[in-house]
């Protein structure tokens, strides 16, 4: 159930609240998760929308002890402040990345590091640093359920836009591969419903990005020295042209990855050229 404002139990330890912020980039809305029974952690409090904050506090029923943010994009973290002021909860997360589209109000009481563990009477929640979508992105692994809270690292029925400079395609693919080291049973994304075949989904996403990278290389081989306005039409010919401005962001991330790996060069006019031939 992805109905706004109504807590939905995913298992004995986890409830989901969907924020009323549906859209092209947010799907049905941002998922806020409430973990635990007697002492509750709110994971991704979402946008600072009064009715959503009220729904979180009502569902928490005076038992909210922690607020946890996967990252600081404005659809995931801004409600932290109102919830913290109302509950006195400890705030866990990473400071905003130094790029666009960030919630600059976010001030964690504890700045997370990879493999940090929140252990309560009800659950053990492990922080997994997953840069790529943005540099300060964390996923969280609920050990008792094998459930990964994926924020914007993985989305249901969609791919994540990677926006340089905070977004990094090389880091993103490596972070996806890292998740296969965990005994995943399900993925609870920041947008959309549960993903019940997590390992297959992660493998699919890695292959999708690699297939797109192959199209980038083929496009450069076909077009020669070219800017992203022309290249996006070839590389994302399977995406409606109305979305090409967004696609250009992920295209830039692919090109930066290939630049780091020595496969392409960029000239002073911001045009891209293949250095190593494709086969």
N, C-alpha and C positions, 0 to 999 in steps of 0.2 A: 504494500500500500504506500503510495507516494502522495498522500493527501496532506496539504499544508496544515500545520499546527496541531496535528493529532499524533501523540506518541504511539509508535508501532514496535512491538517486541520482536526482535530478530532471534533471540534466544533468552535464556534465563538471566544473562548478564548485560544484555545490550538492548537499548531502545533507540529508535530513529525518529527525529523530528525533521520535517522538510520545511525550509524557509520559504516565504512567499515572494521569491525573486526569480520566477521562471524567465527564460530567455534563450537566445541562440547559443550563448556561451555557458549558460548554467543549467540547461535542460529543464527538468521539472522544478528545480530550485536547489539550493545548497543543502546538503545533508548535515544535520547536527546529530551527534550520537551521545547518548547518556549511558555510561558504564557503571555498573555496580548497583547495590541495593541500599545498604545503610550509609555508606560514604560514596558519593557519586562524583565521577569525573565527566565533565562536559567537553567533548572533543569536537573542534571546529564550531564555535558558537555562531558563526555566520555573520550576515550583515546586521547593522544596527537599525533594525526595523522593530518598532515598539511592540507590535503584536507577536513577533517571533521571540523577542526577549521575554515577554510575559509568558509565552508558552514554555520556554526553557525553565523559568523560575517555578511555574506551576508544576511541571513534571518533576523538577528537583525536590520540591516539597521540603525546603529547608535543609537538605542533605548534601548540597553541592560543596565539595571540598577542593576540587581542582578544575582548572580550565586549561585545555591543551589545544594548541593550534598547529596544524600541519604546515601552514605557511601564512604569509601576511598579505595575500591578495584581498581586495575589499569585499569580496563575497564570502570570505572564510573567517576573518578574525575580528572585525570591528565591534561586534557585540560583546567582546571580552570585557570591555571596561564597565558597561552597565551591569553585567552579571557579577563581576568581581566586586563592584561597589555594593551590590545588594547582598552578597553572600560572604565576602571576606575570603574567597577562595584563592588558593595559590595558582599562579599563572605560569604555565610551562610552554616553551617554544623557543624559536630562534629570532633574533632581531631582524627587522626588515632589511631586505636586500637593497643595495644601492642602485636601484634602477626605477623604471616607471611602474605605475599601477600598484603602489604599495600602501598598506595601512601604516602610516608613519606614527600613529598613536600607540602602537603596540609596545608594551613595556613588560616583558616577562619578569616574574620574581625569581625564576630559575631558567637560565639559558641552557637549552638541551645540547647534549653531545651524543654522537652515535653510540648506541648500545646502552644508554641510560635506561634504568628500570624503575617503573612506578609499581610498587607492590602493596596491595591492600588485602583485607580479609577476604575479598571476593575475587580478585584477579591480579595477574601480572601482565603489565603492559610495557613492551620494549620499544624504545625509539630506534628507528632505522633511518639514517641520513640518506636521502634520495635526491640529490641535486639533479637538475635537468630542466624541469618546468620552470624552476627558479632556484637560485643557489641556496636559499634557506629552507628548502622543502624537506619535511620529515614524513615518513610513513610510521605507523605504529602497529606492532604485532601483539595481539591478544593471545597469550600462550595457551590458555585453557581451551579456547575455541578454535585455534588455528586460523583466526580471522585477522586479515590485514586491513587496517584503515588507511586508504590510499590517497586521500585528499585529491589533488589534481594530477597525481602521478599516473593514475589509471582511471579512465572514465567509462561508464557503461555505454556501449553502442556508439562510441565516438573516439576520436584521437585528440590528444592534447596539443594545443598550440605552444610551440617553443619560441620564446621571444628574447633574442639577444638584447643587451649583454647579460642580463640575469639568467636567461634561458641558455642552455648549453646542450646541443644534441649529443655530443660525445659523452658527456656526463649522464645524460638521460638514458641512453642505451646501456651504459655500464650499470646504472642504478636499477634498470629493469632486470638485467642479468643477475645482480646481487640478490634479488628477491627469491630466486630459485634455490638459494641456500637455506631458506626457511621452510618448515613443514606446513605449507599453506593448505587450508581447507576451503576458504572462501575469501573474497575481497569485498570490502564495504567501501565503495568509492565516494568521493565528495559530491558526485552528482549521479543520480540514477539508482537502479536497484542492485541488489547483491549479484556478484559474479560467482557462480558455483563451480566453475571449472578453472580455478586460478592459474594453474601451471600452464594449461593450454592457452589461456588468455595472454599470459606474459610472453610465451613463445611466439604467439601470433603478432603481438605488438612489436617485438624485436624484428621479426621478419618483415612486417609492414614498413618499418623505418628503413630497413636495409633495401627493400624493393624500391622505396622512394629514392634512396641514395643512388641506386643503379640508374634510375630515370634522370637524376641530376647529371650524372656522368655521361649518359647517352645524349642528353640535351646539349651539353657543352661540346661533345664530339660533333654533333649535328650542326650547331649554330656558330661555333668558334667563339671568339671574344664577344661577350654579350652582357647586358645589364639584366637585373632581376625582373624588370618589367616584361622583357621579351621571354626570358627563360621560364617564368612562372606559367606561361601559356602552354608550354610544352610539357613541363614536369607535372603540372596539375591539370592536365587536359581532362581528367576524370572528375574534376571539381567544378561546380557552377562558377562562371566568371564573376558573379556578384560576390564571391567569397575569396577572390584572388588577393585582395589586399591583406587579409588574414594569412592566406597561404604564403605570401611573400615573407612573412616573419619566420615561419618554419623553414622555408627555402633558404633564408639567410643563415639559419642555424645549421642546416646541412652543409652549406658552403663553407662556413667557418670551421666545421669539423673536418672537412676535406682539406682546407687550408692548413690546419694544424697537423694533418697527416701527410702533407706534402704532395697532394694530388692535384691541387689547383693553385692558381695565382690570382691576385687582384691588382688591377692597375690604378693609377692616380685618378681615373675617371669612374672608379667603382664598377668597372666591368670585370667579368670573371672569365678565366681561360683555363682549359684543361692542360695539365703538365704531363700526365701519364696516360697513355692510350688505354682504352677499355677493350676487352676481348669479348 
